[in-house]
Amino acid sequence: MVSLDMPSGLRRGELAGLRWGDFDFQNLTVAVTRSLVDQRVGKCKTEVSKKLMPMDRYIAEDLLAWYEQTPYKEPSDYIWATDSKRARSKRGQQPVWLSTVMREHIQPIARKLGITKRIGWHTFRHTFSTLLKANGADVKVAQELLRHTTTRMTLDTYTQALGADKRAAQSQVVRMIRPEKCVFSVYRDGQTFSA
């Protein structure tokens, strides 16, 4: 789940609502057509959310490896179908509870790794946006990959500048206005300090 969600920026409900029939492994695309929250199927958040999403070949390989393992392979089966005893009659037709996966699997691993911040499914979406920016992706590309209505939403809400990026940007400006070998003096408390 994480290997699909982190590099795609899918919303939690979109991730839960994916079925095998939504994937075109030949053309490496995913049709995000539904959102599933608390086991209720609904529409995607916006019309823009329904755009075809590209799929990297490594993600496709991971998904095909999962396809080989799961007993639920029908196009109408959810890719993260539950094996719960209570859902016996709905096998393949009911996805796992993502909140349970997060609470019982992902958050404990994060704590073991020393990550103390609260992690949720939306953390992966924000991380995806921030990494797109850090890698120099055009804001329009980031907007469309995240399937936002506006670039403002992408930049103002989802994307953070990384510390190293901020330092590098600041250093670039400093080098523009101050030559490498600059001597300056500061007068303080009756003394002159030079550098």
C-alpha positions in Angstrom: 0.0 0.0 0.0 2.7 2.4 1.0 4.7 1.7 -2.2 1.7 2.8 -4.2 0.5 5.6 -2.0 3.8 7.5 -1.3 4.9 7.9 -4.9 1.4 8.6 -6.3 -0.1 11.0 -3.8 -3.4 9.2 -3.8 -6.0 10.3 -1.2 -6.8 7.7 1.4 -10.3 7.0 0.0 -8.9 6.7 -3.5 -6.3 4.2 -2.4 -9.0 2.2 -0.6 -11.3 2.3 -3.6 -8.9 0.9 -6.2 -9.9 -2.3 -8.0 -7.8 -4.4 -10.4 -9.9 -3.2 -13.3 -8.8 0.4 -12.7 -5.2 -0.5 -13.7 -3.9 -0.4 -17.3 -0.6 -2.2 -16.9 0.1 -2.0 -20.7 -0.1 1.9 -20.8 1.0 2.3 -17.1 -2.0 4.3 -16.0 -4.6 4.2 -13.2 -8.2 5.3 -13.5 -9.2 6.8 -10.2 -13.0 6.6 -10.4 -14.2 6.2 -6.8 -13.4 7.0 -3.2 -14.1 4.6 -0.4 -14.2 5.9 3.1 -15.3 3.8 6.1 -16.4 1.1 3.6 -18.8 3.5 1.8 -18.2 4.0 -1.9 -18.5 7.5 -3.1 -17.4 9.9 -5.8 -13.9 11.3 -6.1 -13.3 14.6 -4.3 -13.4 16.7 -7.5 -13.8 16.2 -11.2 -10.1 16.8 -11.6 -9.5 13.9 -9.2 -10.8 11.6 -11.9 -8.0 12.2 -14.4 -5.9 9.3 -15.4 -2.9 9.0 -13.2 0.5 7.8 -14.6 2.0 4.8 -13.0 5.8 4.3 -12.8 6.9 0.9 -14.0 8.4 0.0 -10.6 5.0 0.6 -9.0 3.5 -1.6 -11.7 6.0 -4.3 -10.9 5.2 -4.1 -7.2 1.4 -4.3 -7.9 1.8 -7.3 -10.3 3.8 -9.0 -7.6 0.9 -8.4 -5.2 -1.5 -9.6 -7.9 0.4 -13.0 -7.9 0.0 -13.3 -4.1 -3.6 -12.1 -3.5 -6.5 -14.6 -4.0 -8.7 -11.7 -5.3 -7.8 -11.2 -8.9 -11.1 -10.3 -10.6 -11.3 -6.8 -12.3 -14.1 -6.0 -9.8 -12.0 -7.1 -6.7 -10.4 -4.4 -4.6 -6.7 -4.6 -4.7 -6.5 -4.4 -0.9 -9.4 -6.8 -0.3 -9.9 -8.1 3.3 -9.4 -11.6 4.5 -11.5 -10.9 7.6 -13.6 -13.8 8.9 -16.5 -11.4 9.2 -16.3 -10.5 5.5 -16.3 -14.1 4.3 -19.3 -13.6 2.0 -17.8 -10.4 0.6 -14.3 -11.7 -0.2 -12.7 -9.5 -2.8 -15.6 -7.1 -2.6 -14.6 -5.4 0.6 -11.3 -3.6 1.2 -9.3 -3.6 4.4 -9.9 -0.8 6.8 -7.0 1.6 6.1 -7.2 3.1 9.6 -6.5 -0.3 11.0 -3.5 -0.9 8.6 -2.1 2.5 9.6 -2.7 1.9 13.4 -1.5 -1.7 13.5 1.3 -1.8 10.9 2.6 1.5 9.6 2.6 3.6 12.8 4.4 1.0 14.9 7.1 0.7 12.3 7.5 4.5 12.2 7.9 4.5 16.0 10.6 1.8 15.8 12.4 3.9 13.2 12.3 6.8 15.6 9.7 8.9 13.9 7.8 10.7 16.6 5.5 12.9 14.5 1.9 11.7 14.0 1.7 9.8 10.7 -1.5 9.3 8.7 -2.4 8.4 5.1 -2.4 12.1 4.2 1.2 12.3 5.3 2.2 10.4 2.2 0.3 12.8 0.0 2.1 15.8 1.5 5.4 14.1 1.3 4.8 13.3 -2.4 4.1 17.0 -3.0 7.2 18.2 -1.1 9.4 15.7 -2.9 8.1 16.8 -6.3 9.1 20.3 -5.5 12.5 19.3 -4.1 13.2 17.4 -7.4 12.3 20.5 -9.4 9.0 19.4 -10.8 7.0 22.2 -12.5 4.2 23.4 -10.3 1.6 22.5 -13.1 3.0 19.0 -13.2 2.7 18.7 -9.4 -0.8 20.0 -9.5 -1.9 17.5 -12.1 -0.1 14.6 -10.4 -1.9 15.5 -7.1 -5.1 16.1 -9.1 -5.7 19.4 -7.5 -8.1 22.0 -9.0 -5.6 24.8 -8.7 -1.8 25.3 -8.4 -2.5 27.4 -5.3 -3.8 24.4 -3.4 -0.7 22.5 -4.4 1.7 25.1 -3.3 0.0 26.7 -0.3 -1.4 23.6 1.4 0.6 20.6 0.3 4.2 21.6 -0.5 6.8 22.5 2.0 10.3 23.8 1.2 13.0 21.5 2.6 15.6 22.9 4.9 18.4 22.2 2.5 16.5 23.8 -0.4 15.9 27.0 1.7 19.5 27.2 2.7 20.7 26.7 -0.9 18.3 29.4 -2.2 19.4 31.8 0.4 23.1 31.1 -0.3 22.5 31.7 -4.0 21.1 35.2 -3.2 24.0 35.9 -0.8 26.5 35.0 -3.5 24.8 37.4 -5.9 25.1 40.4 -3.6 28.3 39.5 -1.8 31.5 38.4 -3.5 33.3 35.4 -2.1 36.2 37.4 -0.7 34.6 40.3 1.0 36.0 42.2 3.9 33.6 44.0 6.1 33.8 45.7 9.4 31.4 45.8 12.3 31.7 48.5 15.0 30.4 47.4 18.4 31.1 48.5 21.9 33.9 50.8 20.9 35.7 48.0 18.9 36.0 47.3 15.2 35.7 43.6 14.1 36.7 42.7 10.5 36.0 39.5 8.5 
